[in-house]
C-alpha cells in the first residue's frame, strides 16, 4: 500500500491492525522489546519500541535493501538509512515517503553498509562510521551533557555570571554533595509555603520525584544522587490544570551554531485541578507533575485524536486558546527562543569538543556531519515567565500508546496516536528538508527556511557576550586534549597550570590537585579520573573566584582569562 497521504485513516488503521495482530515473533512483554537505559535522557518517558510496528514498516518494498548508491549522481534518489532508527523508525519512514525520498535498511548482521544521504540513529552516532558527504542524526556526547545533574551544573554556572539571561533556570542543588549548601539556603531564606522538588539523577518516567518544604523531614532520602530545585508554585493554568510544553529544537550545526525552533510542539496536561502546594497535597502527582508516564495511569487521563482536547494537545491549538484569553503569544515565543539559544550556547563548547574528537577518531568526516532534534521541556508561570525543566537529547518520536483490552486484565494493545502523528510528522519531515538544504549549500552558507516549515531559525547573536567568555576557555582546554579524546588527566591539567603561569603563583600544587579531584566528582560521566570541558570550566571558575575575589563573578573570570592570554 502506497497512500499519497501517510496520515490517511485507512493507512493508520492498517498499521494498527498489524501492530495488534502481526504474526511476527515478538518479545513476551512490552518491556522485553524496549531498549532501556539507566539515564532518562537517553530514552524519553514516552519512548516505545514496538517490534511488530517496525517489522510492518521495514520489511516492505518501500525500503532499498541492497542497491548501489552513488551520492554524487545528479539523478540519485535521496535515501535515508533507518537501520538504527529504533522507535523513531515509523515517523521517520512516514516523513521520508512524504518527501518522496527513499528509505534504506541494512541487515543488522551486515558489515557492508551502503552510504546514504542521511543516517537516522536512535541513540548515538557511534553505531557505524559515517561516510563523507553524509549527515547523521546525533551529535557526539550530547546525551551525557543532557543528564539532569550535568545540565543543571552547566546552566547554574552561567546563571552566576549572567543572572538575568539565565533566570529561566530554577535555582537548584546537587545532592548529596551540595546538601549543606542547600540546607543553609533554606535557613537563610525562610519563606512560608516555600516548596522544593527532587528529581533522582537516574530516574525516568517521573519515578522517584517528590515535593517537600522542610529538608529536615527528608534527610534520609537525600543520600541518593539527585537534583533538588525550587518548585514553581504559580504555574499558568488552563482549564484549571497545570501543563508543560515539549518543544522540538533542531540543532543543525554546532560550528557555527545553527538552531531552529519548531512551532509544532506538544502540550501535556495534568489530570487533576491544580492547587498551590501544601503539606496535604504535595503527594498528589496527578496535580503537580506533568509527566506523561505518570498521568496516563490516572482514571482522568483523556486519550483523543482531537488536537485541542484531551491530556495531550497540539501546541498551536493551545496558543490559539491563550490568545483568545488575552495572552501575548508573540512575546512568549520571544522568551522561548531566548531560553533555547542561551541553553545551547552554554552547551556548545562541550559539543564542539565531542565532534572534533569523533572526527579525529575517524567516526565522522567533518564538523558539519551532524544534526539532532532535541526536546526542551518548558513551564510557564502566571506572569508568562518561561522556565526550562530539562533538555532531552532523545525525545520520544513514537506515535503509539498502550490501551487496555476490555475484559482481559493485564492485556494491552498498541494504538496509533493521531495527535502524535500531527505533531511529530512536520517536526521530522521539515527537519529532513533543512538538513538536505544544508547538505547542498555546505557549511556556514545561509539557507532559507521553506515557507511551509514549522521551524524558525533563532540567532545565537542574542548571547554574544556569553560566547566571548566561553571561547577562550574552551580553546585553552582543547590544547591539552589527547588526539582523539574529550577529557584531560591530572598531568595535562598540571601542564595547563604551568603553561599559563597559574602554578606556582595563583595556586599551589597541592591545592591544584585537590581542585582537580573535586572536579572529577562534579560531573556524571563514564570517565572518573579525567575532566571534560564542563569540569574544566568548574576548575577555571573556582580558580578565578579564589584568586581575584571581586564582587562581580564575571569580572573574576574575565581577569583570569586576561591573565592567561597574557602568559601564552
WONOR-V141742 format. One record per residue. N is the residue number from 0. PHI is phi as a letter, one per 30 degrees, with the letter a starting at -180 (none if undefined). PSI is psi in whole degrees, 0 to 359 (NA if undefined). NEAR is the number of other ideal C-beta (glycine too) atoms within 10 Angstrom. Layout:
BEGIN
n:N phi:PHI psi:PSI near:NEAR
n:N phi:PHI psi:PSI near:NEAR
END
This chain:
BEGIN
n:0 phi:none psi:132 near:9
n:1 phi:b psi:71 near:9
n:2 phi:d psi:146 near:13
n:3 phi:d psi:330 near:8
n:4 phi:c psi:113 near:9
n:5 phi:d psi:351 near:20
n:6 phi:c psi:12 near:14
n:7 phi:e psi:132 near:12
n:8 phi:e psi:323 near:11
n:9 phi:d psi:322 near:10
n:10 phi:d psi:314 near:17
n:11 phi:d psi:319 near:19
n:12 phi:d psi:319 near:11
n:13 phi:d psi:319 near:15
n:14 phi:d psi:318 near:22
n:15 phi:e psi:312 near:16
n:16 phi:d psi:318 near:11
n:17 phi:d psi:321 near:17
n:18 phi:d psi:323 near:21
n:19 phi:d psi:325 near:14
n:20 phi:c psi:2 near:9
n:21 phi:e psi:141 near:15
n:22 phi:c psi:5 near:8
n:23 phi:d psi:134 near:12
n:24 phi:e psi:132 near:8
n:25 phi:b psi:170 near:14
n:26 phi:d psi:156 near:13
n:27 phi:d psi:334 near:7
n:28 phi:b psi:162 near:8
n:29 phi:d psi:324 near:15
n:30 phi:d psi:327 near:8
n:31 phi:d psi:332 near:9
n:32 phi:c psi:16 near:16
n:33 phi:c psi:143 near:16
n:34 phi:c psi:110 near:12
n:35 phi:c psi:157 near:11
n:36 phi:b psi:151 near:14
n:37 phi:d psi:342 near:10
n:38 phi:c psi:121 near:19
n:39 phi:d psi:340 near:24
n:40 phi:d psi:351 near:24
n:41 phi:d psi:324 near:21
n:42 phi:b psi:124 near:24
n:43 phi:d psi:162 near:23
n:44 phi:d psi:334 near:19
n:45 phi:c psi:5 near:26
n:46 phi:d psi:129 near:25
n:47 phi:b psi:131 near:20
n:48 phi:c psi:100 near:19
n:49 phi:c psi:110 near:23
n:50 phi:d psi:325 near:18
n:51 phi:d psi:319 near:20
n:52 phi:d psi:318 near:24
n:53 phi:d psi:322 near:21
n:54 phi:d psi:323 near:17
n:55 phi:e psi:315 near:19
n:56 phi:d psi:322 near:23
n:57 phi:d psi:331 near:18
n:58 phi:c psi:60 near:12
n:59 phi:b psi:171 near:13
n:60 phi:d psi:351 near:7
n:61 phi:d psi:343 near:15
n:62 phi:c psi:131 near:19
n:63 phi:d psi:108 near:18
n:64 phi:c psi:349 near:14
n:65 phi:a psi:21 near:11
n:66 phi:d psi:147 near:10
n:67 phi:d psi:142 near:6
n:68 phi:b psi:121 near:17
n:69 phi:c psi:105 near:9
n:70 phi:d psi:338 near:16
n:71 phi:c psi:1 near:6
n:72 phi:d psi:138 near:8
n:73 phi:d psi:336 near:5
n:74 phi:c psi:8 near:5
n:75 phi:d psi:149 near:12
n:76 phi:d psi:148 near:14
n:77 phi:d psi:122 near:16
n:78 phi:c psi:142 near:23
n:79 phi:c psi:125 near:26
n:80 phi:d psi:118 near:26
n:81 phi:c psi:18 near:27
n:82 phi:e psi:320 near:24
n:83 phi:c psi:25 near:23
n:84 phi:d psi:337 near:24
n:85 phi:h psi:226 near:21
n:86 phi:d psi:346 near:27
n:87 phi:d psi:350 near:27
n:88 phi:e psi:309 near:24
n:89 phi:e psi:313 near:27
n:90 phi:d psi:327 near:24
n:91 phi:d psi:320 near:27
n:92 phi:d psi:318 near:25
n:93 phi:e psi:316 near:21
n:94 phi:d psi:317 near:26
n:95 phi:d psi:316 near:25
n:96 phi:d psi:325 near:18
n:97 phi:d psi:326 near:17
n:98 phi:d psi:2 near:16
n:99 phi:i psi:32 near:8
n:100 phi:c psi:186 near:20
n:101 phi:b psi:150 near:19
n:102 phi:c psi:149 near:25
n:103 phi:b psi:137 near:25
n:104 phi:b psi:121 near:22
n:105 phi:c psi:150 near:20
n:106 phi:e psi:137 near:11
n:107 phi:d psi:334 near:7
n:108 phi:d psi:356 near:5
n:109 phi:d psi:139 near:11
n:110 phi:c psi:355 near:7
n:111 phi:c psi:84 near:7
n:112 phi:d psi:132 near:17
n:113 phi:d psi:142 near:18
n:114 phi:d psi:146 near:17
n:115 phi:b psi:164 near:27
n:116 phi:d psi:320 near:23
n:117 phi:b psi:136 near:24
n:118 phi:c psi:120 near:26
n:119 phi:c psi:114 near:26
n:120 phi:c psi:136 near:22
n:121 phi:d psi:327 near:23
n:122 phi:b psi:301 near:17
n:123 phi:b psi:170 near:17
n:124 phi:d psi:349 near:26
n:125 phi:d psi:9 near:16
n:126 phi:d psi:339 near:16
n:127 phi:a psi:164 near:16
n:128 phi:d psi:134 near:15
n:129 phi:d psi:126 near:27
n:130 phi:d psi:161 near:17
n:131 phi:d psi:139 near:10
n:132 phi:i psi:357 near:13
n:133 phi:c psi:160 near:19
n:134 phi:c psi:147 near:22
n:135 phi:b psi:146 near:29
n:136 phi:d psi:25 near:24
n:137 phi:b psi:141 near:24
n:138 phi:c psi:143 near:26
n:139 phi:d psi:130 near:26
n:140 phi:i psi:358 near:24
n:141 phi:d psi:328 near:25
n:142 phi:d psi:314 near:21
n:143 phi:d psi:323 near:23
n:144 phi:d psi:335 near:23
n:145 phi:d psi:358 near:22
n:146 phi:e psi:146 near:23
n:147 phi:e psi:307 near:25
n:148 phi:d psi:322 near:20
n:149 phi:d psi:314 near:23
n:150 phi:d psi:321 near:24
n:151 phi:d psi:318 near:21
n:152 phi:d psi:316 near:21
n:153 phi:e psi:312 near:24
n:154 phi:d psi:327 near:21
n:155 phi:d psi:319 near:17
n:156 phi:d psi:323 near:19
n:157 phi:d psi:326 near:23
n:158 phi:d psi:326 near:20
n:159 phi:d psi:328 near:14
n:160 phi:c psi:325 near:19
n:161 phi:b psi:72 near:18
n:162 phi:d psi:323 near:12
n:163 phi:d psi:315 near:6
n:164 phi:d psi:332 near:19
n:165 phi:c psi:26 near:21
n:166 phi:d psi:346 near:14
n:167 phi:d psi:348 near:20
n:168 phi:c psi:112 near:23
n:169 phi:e psi:145 near:20
n:170 phi:e psi:137 near:14
n:171 phi:b psi:163 near:23
n:172 phi:b psi:148 near:25
n:173 phi:c psi:129 near:23
n:174 phi:c psi:144 near:22
n:175 phi:d psi:352 near:14
n:176 phi:d psi:333 near:14
n:177 phi:c psi:23 near:17
n:178 phi:d psi:315 near:16
n:179 phi:d psi:316 near:10
n:180 phi:d psi:319 near:10
n:181 phi:d psi:316 near:20
n:182 phi:d psi:317 near:15
n:183 phi:e psi:319 near:11
n:184 phi:e psi:315 near:15
n:185 phi:d psi:330 near:16
n:186 phi:d psi:326 near:9
n:187 phi:d psi:339 near:7
n:188 phi:b psi:59 near:10
n:189 phi:d psi:126 near:7
n:190 phi:b psi:133 near:8
n:191 phi:d psi:144 near:5
n:192 phi:i psi:28 near:10
n:193 phi:c psi:127 near:14
n:194 phi:b psi:157 near:19
n:195 phi:b psi:156 near:23
n:196 phi:b psi:134 near:22
n:197 phi:c psi:131 near:22
n:198 phi:b psi:117 near:21
n:199 phi:e psi:139 near:18
n:200 phi:d psi:319 near:20
n:201 phi:c psi:14 near:17
n:202 phi:d psi:159 near:19
n:203 phi:a psi:160 near:20
n:204 phi:h psi:29 near:17
n:205 phi:i psi:0 near:18
n:206 phi:d psi:138 near:14
n:207 phi:i psi:359 near:15
n:208 phi:d psi:137 near:17
n:209 phi:b psi:159 near:17
n:210 phi:c psi:141 near:18
n:211 phi:a psi:170 near:18
n:212 phi:b psi:324 near:18
n:213 phi:c psi:112 near:12
n:214 phi:d psi:336 near:20
n:215 phi:d psi:331 near:8
n:216 phi:d psi:347 near:10
n:217 phi:b psi:17 near:15
n:218 phi:e psi:317 near:12
n:219 phi:d psi:337 near:7
n:220 phi:d psi:350 near:15
n:221 phi:d psi:3 near:18
n:222 phi:d psi:334 near:10
n:223 phi:d psi:145 near:14
n:224 phi:e psi:125 near:16
n:225 phi:a psi:174 near:22
n:226 phi:b psi:129 near:22
n:227 phi:c psi:132 near:23
n:228 phi:b psi:155 near:18
n:229 phi:d psi:130 near:16
n:230 phi:d psi:130 near:18
n:231 phi:d psi:102 near:18
n:232 phi:c psi:358 near:18
n:233 phi:b psi:56 near:11
n:234 phi:d psi:153 near:21
n:235 phi:d psi:136 near:18
n:236 phi:c psi:144 near:15
n:237 phi:b psi:128 near:18
n:238 phi:h psi:30 near:9
n:239 phi:i psi:4 near:10
n:240 phi:b psi:155 near:18
n:241 phi:d psi:150 near:22
n:242 phi:b psi:162 near:21
n:243 phi:b psi:171 near:21
n:244 phi:c psi:128 near:21
n:245 phi:c psi:110 near:23
n:246 phi:c psi:136 near:26
n:247 phi:c psi:131 near:28
n:248 phi:b psi:129 near:26
n:249 phi:c psi:115 near:24
n:250 phi:c psi:104 near:22
n:251 phi:c psi:335 near:21
n:252 phi:a psi:146 near:16
n:253 phi:c psi:338 near:27
n:254 phi:b psi:92 near:14
n:255 phi:d psi:161 near:11
n:256 phi:d psi:124 near:21
n:257 phi:b psi:112 near:23
n:258 phi:b psi:135 near:24
n:259 phi:b psi:130 near:22
n:260 phi:c psi:125 near:21
n:261 phi:d psi:137 near:23
n:262 phi:d psi:356 near:18
n:263 phi:c psi:118 near:19
n:264 phi:b psi:183 near:24
n:265 phi:b psi:137 near:26
n:266 phi:c psi:127 near:24
n:267 phi:c psi:121 near:19
n:268 phi:c psi:145 near:23
n:269 phi:d psi:165 near:27
n:270 phi:c psi:6 near:19
n:271 phi:b psi:147 near:18
n:272 phi:e psi:143 near:13
n:273 phi:d psi:139 near:20
n:274 phi:b psi:147 near:14
n:275 phi:e psi:145 near:11
n:276 phi:d psi:142 near:21
n:277 phi:b psi:168 near:11
n:278 phi:e psi:331 near:12
n:279 phi:d psi:338 near:8
n:280 phi:b psi:1 near:14
n:281 phi:d psi:342 near:17
n:282 phi:d psi:355 near:10
n:283 phi:d psi:90 near:15
n:284 phi:d psi:324 near:20
n:285 phi:d psi:348 near:20
n:286 phi:c psi:321 near:17
n:287 phi:c psi:334 near:25
n:288 phi:c psi:131 near:19
n:289 phi:c psi:359 near:25
n:290 phi:e psi:129 near:20
n:291 phi:e psi:315 near:22
n:292 phi:d psi:337 near:15
n:293 phi:d psi:309 near:20
n:294 phi:d psi:336 near:22
n:295 phi:d psi:344 near:17
n:296 phi:d psi:348 near:11
n:297 phi:d psi:144 near:14
n:298 phi:d psi:341 near:6
n:299 phi:c psi:358 near:13
n:300 phi:d psi:133 near:17
n:301 phi:c psi:110 near:14
n:302 phi:d psi:130 near:13
n:303 phi:a psi:154 near:14
n:304 phi:c psi:359 near:16
n:305 phi:d psi:137 near:12
n:306 phi:d psi:344 near:17
n:307 phi:b psi:17 near:14
n:308 phi:b psi:177 near:13
n:309 phi:i psi:179 near:15
n:310 phi:d psi:347 near:22
n:311 phi:b psi:120 near:25
n:312 phi:b psi:164 near:24
n:313 phi:d psi:133 near:19
n:314 phi:e psi:316 near:20
n:315 phi:e psi:323 near:17
n:316 phi:d psi:322 near:15
n:317 phi:d psi:319 near:20
n:318 phi:d psi:325 near:19
n:319 phi:d psi:319 near:13
n:320 phi:d psi:319 near:15
n:321 phi:d psi:321 near:17
n:322 phi:d psi:318 near:13
n:323 phi:d psi:334 near:8
n:324 phi:d psi:359 near:8
n:325 phi:j psi:7 near:6
n:326 phi:d psi:145 near:16
n:327 phi:d psi:96 near:11
n:328 phi:d psi:336 near:16
n:329 phi:d psi:317 near:9
n:330 phi:d psi:322 near:10
n:331 phi:d psi:316 near:20
n:332 phi:d psi:322 near:16
n:333 phi:e psi:317 near:13
n:334 phi:d psi:319 near:15
n:335 phi:d psi:315 near:24
n:336 phi:e psi:321 near:19
n:337 phi:d psi:319 near:16
n:338 phi:e psi:314 near:23
n:339 phi:d psi:309 near:25
n:340 phi:d psi:326 near:21
n:341 phi:d psi:317 near:23
n:342 phi:d psi:312 near:24
n:343 phi:d psi:329 near:23
n:344 phi:d psi:319 near:20
n:345 phi:d psi:329 near:26
n:346 phi:d psi:343 near:28
n:347 phi:d psi:321 near:23
n:348 phi:e psi:319 near:24
n:349 phi:d psi:319 near:28
n:350 phi:d psi:316 near:22
n:351 phi:e psi:319 near:21
n:352 phi:d psi:317 near:24
n:353 phi:d psi:319 near:24
n:354 phi:d psi:315 near:25
n:355 phi:d psi:323 near:19
n:356 phi:d psi:320 near:21
n:357 phi:d psi:325 near:25
n:358 phi:d psi:315 near:16
n:359 phi:d psi:331 near:14
n:360 phi:d psi:353 near:14
n:361 phi:i psi:11 near:10
n:362 phi:d psi:334 near:19
n:363 phi:b psi:145 near:27
n:364 phi:d psi:330 near:16
n:365 phi:a psi:170 near:12
n:366 phi:d psi:339 near:16
n:367 phi:c psi:36 near:20
n:368 phi:c psi:0 near:24
n:369 phi:b psi:153 near:25
n:370 phi:b psi:165 near:24
n:371 phi:a psi:139 near:22
n:372 phi:c psi:123 near:22
n:373 phi:c psi:155 near:23
n:374 phi:c psi:113 near:23
n:375 phi:c psi:122 near:24
n:376 phi:c psi:120 near:21
n:377 phi:b psi:147 near:20
n:378 phi:b psi:139 near:19
n:379 phi:c psi:134 near:22
n:380 phi:c psi:178 near:13
n:381 phi:d psi:356 near:11
n:382 phi:c psi:11 near:7
n:383 phi:i psi:25 near:14
n:384 phi:d psi:144 near:15
n:385 phi:c psi:131 near:22
n:386 phi:b psi:140 near:19
n:387 phi:c psi:121 near:21
n:388 phi:d psi:312 near:20
n:389 phi:a psi:168 near:17
n:390 phi:c psi:126 near:25
n:391 phi:c psi:119 near:24
n:392 phi:d psi:343 near:25
n:393 phi:b psi:67 near:28
n:394 phi:d psi:146 near:26
n:395 phi:d psi:129 near:21
n:396 phi:c psi:17 near:29
n:397 phi:d psi:155 near:22
n:398 phi:b psi:23 near:27
n:399 phi:b psi:169 near:21
n:400 phi:a psi:163 near:19
n:401 phi:c psi:143 near:14
n:402 phi:b psi:135 near:12
n:403 phi:d psi:138 near:11
n:404 phi:d psi:124 near:12
n:405 phi:e psi:140 near:7
n:406 phi:i psi:13 near:6
n:407 phi:b psi:83 near:9
n:408 phi:e psi:131 near:7
n:409 phi:i psi:356 near:6
n:410 phi:c psi:131 near:10
n:411 phi:b psi:156 near:13
n:412 phi:b psi:153 near:15
n:413 phi:c psi:124 near:18
n:414 phi:c psi:135 near:17
n:415 phi:d psi:133 near:20
n:416 phi:c psi:115 near:19
n:417 phi:d psi:325 near:16
n:418 phi:d psi:317 near:22
n:419 phi:d psi:320 near:21
n:420 phi:d psi:315 near:19
n:421 phi:d psi:328 near:18
n:422 phi:d psi:312 near:27
n:423 phi:d psi:335 near:27
n:424 phi:d psi:311 near:21
n:425 phi:d psi:327 near:20
n:426 phi:d psi:314 near:25
n:427 phi:d psi:314 near:25
n:428 phi:d psi:319 near:22
n:429 phi:d psi:328 near:24
n:430 phi:d psi:317 near:26
n:431 phi:d psi:321 near:24
n:432 phi:d psi:320 near:18
n:433 phi:d psi:321 near:21
n:434 phi:d psi:317 near:19
n:435 phi:d psi:321 near:18
n:436 phi:d psi:316 near:16
n:437 phi:d psi:321 near:19
n:438 phi:d psi:320 near:20
n:439 phi:d psi:323 near:10
n:440 phi:d psi:324 near:12
n:441 phi:j psi:165 near:9
n:442 phi:d psi:142 near:14
n:443 phi:i psi:347 near:11
n:444 phi:d psi:127 near:9
n:445 phi:e psi:140 near:7
n:446 phi:b psi:149 near:16
n:447 phi:d psi:137 near:10
n:448 phi:d psi:126 near:15
n:449 phi:e psi:147 near:12
n:450 phi:d psi:332 near:5
n:451 phi:c psi:13 near:9
n:452 phi:d psi:147 near:21
n:453 phi:d psi:356 near:23
n:454 phi:c psi:146 near:23
n:455 phi:b psi:132 near:13
n:456 phi:d psi:136 near:17
n:457 phi:c psi:130 near:21
n:458 phi:d psi:131 near:12
n:459 phi:d psi:355 near:17
n:460 phi:d psi:344 near:9
n:461 phi:d psi:334 near:17
n:462 phi:b psi:46 near:24
n:463 phi:d psi:323 near:11
n:464 phi:d psi:321 near:12
n:465 phi:d psi:318 near:20
n:466 phi:d psi:317 near:16
n:467 phi:d psi:327 near:11
n:468 phi:d psi:315 near:19
n:469 phi:d psi:327 near:21
n:470 phi:e psi:310 near:14
n:471 phi:d psi:326 near:15
n:472 phi:d psi:317 near:20
n:473 phi:d psi:320 near:17
n:474 phi:d psi:321 near:11
n:475 phi:d psi:316 near:18
n:476 phi:d psi:315 near:27
n:477 phi:d psi:338 near:17
n:478 phi:d psi:336 near:13
n:479 phi:c psi:12 near:18
n:480 phi:d psi:150 near:18
n:481 phi:d psi:165 near:13
n:482 phi:e psi:316 near:7
n:483 phi:c psi:20 near:13
n:484 phi:c psi:169 near:17
n:485 phi:b psi:4 near:23
n:486 phi:b psi:164 near:23
n:487 phi:b psi:150 near:24
n:488 phi:c psi:184 near:17
n:489 phi:d psi:324 near:15
n:490 phi:d psi:316 near:9
n:491 phi:d psi:325 near:18
n:492 phi:d psi:318 near:23
n:493 phi:d psi:323 near:18
n:494 phi:d psi:320 near:14
n:495 phi:e psi:314 near:21
n:496 phi:d psi:319 near:20
n:497 phi:d psi:314 near:13
n:498 phi:d psi:325 near:14
n:499 phi:c psi:16 near:19
n:500 phi:h psi:46 near:14
n:501 phi:c psi:334 near:20
n:502 phi:b psi:130 near:18
n:503 phi:d psi:157 near:11
n:504 phi:k psi:270 near:13
n:505 phi:d psi:337 near:18
n:506 phi:a psi:141 near:19
n:507 phi:d psi:165 near:11
n:508 phi:d psi:317 near:12
n:509 phi:d psi:317 near:9
n:510 phi:d psi:322 near:13
n:511 phi:d psi:319 near:21
n:512 phi:d psi:319 near:14
n:513 phi:d psi:320 near:12
n:514 phi:d psi:319 near:17
n:515 phi:d psi:316 near:21
n:516 phi:d psi:318 near:13
n:517 phi:d psi:322 near:14
n:518 phi:d psi:323 near:21
n:519 phi:d psi:336 near:17
n:520 phi:c psi:2 near:10
n:521 phi:c psi:0 near:19
n:522 phi:b psi:138 near:23
n:523 phi:d psi:114 near:16
n:524 phi:a psi:160 near:19
n:525 phi:d psi:344 near:6
n:526 phi:c psi:124 near:15
n:527 phi:c psi:341 near:8
n:528 phi:c psi:10 near:10
n:529 phi:b psi:171 near:19
n:530 phi:b psi:142 near:25
n:531 phi:c psi:190 near:25
n:532 phi:d psi:319 near:28
n:533 phi:d psi:322 near:24
n:534 phi:d psi:322 near:26
n:535 phi:d psi:320 near:26
n:536 phi:d psi:322 near:25
n:537 phi:e psi:316 near:19
n:538 phi:d psi:314 near:21
n:539 phi:d psi:316 near:23
n:540 phi:d psi:315 near:18
n:541 phi:d psi:320 near:15
n:542 phi:d psi:320 near:22
n:543 phi:d psi:319 near:23
n:544 phi:d psi:318 near:15
n:545 phi:d psi:336 near:13
n:546 phi:d psi:324 near:16
n:547 phi:c psi:326 near:17
n:548 phi:h psi:36 near:8
n:549 phi:d psi:161 near:14
n:550 phi:d psi:327 near:6
n:551 phi:d psi:119 near:11
n:552 phi:d psi:326 near:17
n:553 phi:d psi:322 near:15
n:554 phi:d psi:321 near:13
n:555 phi:e psi:313 near:20
n:556 phi:d psi:315 near:24
n:557 phi:d psi:321 near:18
n:558 phi:d psi:321 near:15
n:559 phi:d psi:321 near:21
n:560 phi:d psi:316 near:18
n:561 phi:d psi:318 near:11
n:562 phi:d psi:314 near:18
n:563 phi:d psi:318 near:19
n:564 phi:d psi:332 near:11
n:565 phi:d psi:354 near:9
n:566 phi:b psi:31 near:11
n:567 phi:d psi:NA near:9
END
